[in-house]
Amino acid sequence: MGFTKYTSQAEKERVRMNEGIRAREVRVIGPEGQNVGVLPLAEAIQKAREAGLDLIEISPNAVPPVCKITDYGKFKYEQKKKEKDVKSKAHITETKVTQVKIGTSERDMHIKASKAAAWLREGHRVKVDLFLWGRYKYMEFNFLKERLERFLALIPESYRTAEDIQKSPKGLSVVIERDPAKKVVAPKPPKSAAPPEKIAENPEA
């Protein structure tokens, strides 16, 4: 391994290393993470040279600044990995909405369930609405709840209930979110698409 030099002015300003470090003395961490102690900058750089590595400033605001003897390529990789982790944790969570009806076919239920699973895997919450119209609005709550739970059972992704099943302006609704602790048991798709149930009234537009 060679002694790395800056490839651009921007890189020099972003990461101080080797002769670019401004402090007269630094606290040095060895290649294996061991505490080498406080050394004059020139001596610390010499130790890095002898190891065929670089002296990189990792805590510039410490007194004295903390530097690590390491390979610059490895350091850049670790920094990018940390930045990626921070971005993934800052992922904006949305509440996606899907709607089913008492007359929704089995095939369409599976399609909607797969889409809900994709949203869950992306880290979003999913609100499921059981749309009710006409006489369906006055059916027994437990019967309607069972129909909504039947759809939830089709979702091929682990989830937990964020907001329990309750009445809503459209009918019944529930909000779910991904639960990585649970094991996914994918439901078996239907062998053939069942025709939708016949209904006495047309749904509202």
N, C-alpha and C positions, 0 to 999 in steps of 0.2 A: 504494500500500500504506500502511495506517495503522500507528500505533504500538500494539502489542497490550497489553492489560491482562489481569490474571488473571481467569478466569471463576469460580474457586472457591478456597477455602482449601486444599483438597487439592492442587490444581494448583500453588499458590504454594509449598507445602512440597516438592513433587516436583521442580519446575524453577524455578530462580531466574533472573529476567530483569529487565532494565531497573532500575527503582528497588528491586526486590526483592533485588538483589545486595548482599551485606553488606561486601565488601572495599572498601578505600579506593582501591586501584589494581588494575588487571587487565591481563593480557596479551591483546591483541586480535588476532583472526584476521578478516580482511576477508571480504566476500561471495564472493570468488573463491578463497578459501583462502590469500590472501597474508598474510604476517606484518606486522601494522601496528606491533607493539611494545608496550611497557608504557606504559599511560596512566592518568591519574587517572580514577576511575569516572565522574565527571560529564562529562569530555571524551569518553570512550568512548560514553556514552549519547547525547551530542550528535551524534557521527558516525553512530550508528545512526539517529537521528531524521532527519538530513539525507538519508540514503539511503532513508527511508521503510520501514526495517526495524527489527528488534529486536536488542537485545544479550542473548544467551543464554549463561549459564554452562554450559560443557560439561565442565570439569575442576575441580570445586570444591576438591579436595585439593591441587592444584598450588600452588606459591608463586612469584609470585602466581597466583590462580585464572585459568584460561584461559577466555575468552569469545569467542563468535563473533557477528559481525554477519550476521544471516540472517532470513528470513521464518519466523515461528513455525509457520505451517501446514506449511511444508516440513520444518521441524525435527521436528515431531510425526510426520509421514509417515515420515521416515527412521528415527526411533526405533522405530516400530511394525514397520517392515520388519526392523530388527535383531533385535527381540524374536521375530519370527516365524522368522527364520533360526536363532536359538538353540534355539527349541522344536523345529524340524524336525531339528536335529542331535542333540537329546536324545531322539529317537524310540526307544522301547523295541523292540528286535528280538526276535522270538519265532522258535522253530523249529516250523513247521507240519508236519503229517504227512499224507501221502496213501498209500493202499495199492492195489496192483494185484495181480492173480493171472494165472496162465498162461491161464486160461479167460475173462478179462475181454474183453468185446466191444470192437470197434473204436470204436463210438459212445461207450461208457462211458470208454474210454481218452482220447478227445478231450475229454470233459467234465472228467475229472480233470486233464488237462493244462492246460486253460484256467483251472481253479481254481488250479493251482500257479503259473501265470503271473501271476494276479492277486495272489497272496501275494508273489511276487518283486517286483512293481511297488510293493507297499506297504512294501518294505524288509525283509521277513522271509526267513529261511532256510527251505528246504523239504526235509524228509526223505521220501524215497520208499522204501517197503517193497515188495518183491516177496514176497508171502506164499506160502509153500510148505507143503504138507501131504502126508502119505502118501509115496508113491513119488517125488514131485517133490523131496523133500528130498535124495535120493540121486543126482539127475541131475548130469551133468557141469557144473562151475562155469562154464566158458566159454559153454555153451549158455544157462544161466540169466542170466549177465551180458548176453548178447546180447538176451535178452527184456527186461531192465530198460533197456538202452540204447535199445531200440526205443521204449519209452514216453518216455524223455527227449527223443528226437528230435521228439516231437509237441508239446512245450511251446513255445508261440508267444511266447517272451520270451528275451532274451539271458541267459545264466547261465554260471557257472564252478563247477567242482567244489570244494566246501569239504572234504568227506570222501569219499575214494574208495569205489568199490563194494566191499563186504565182506560176509562172512557175519554174520548177526545172529540173535537168538533166533527171529524170525519167518521167516527165510529169507535174503534178500539186502537190503541197504539202501545208500543213497547220500544224501549231503547236498549240496545245491546252494544257491548264492546269486546274486543278480543281478549281472551284469557289464555296466555301462553303456558300456564301451568297445567291446563287440561290436555288430555290426549284426544286428537281428532279421530272420530269414527265416522267416515263418510257414508251417507245413506246410499242405498242402491237405487239407481235411476229406474224409472218405470220401463217395462218391456215395450209397451206401446202407449201412445198418447191417448188418454181417456177423454171422451167428449165432455165438455163443460156441462155442469148441471143446468137443467132448464129452470128458468126463473120466471116468475109471474109478471115482474115489472122490469122496465128498462132502467139501467143506472143513470144517474144524473150526469150531465155533460161536465 
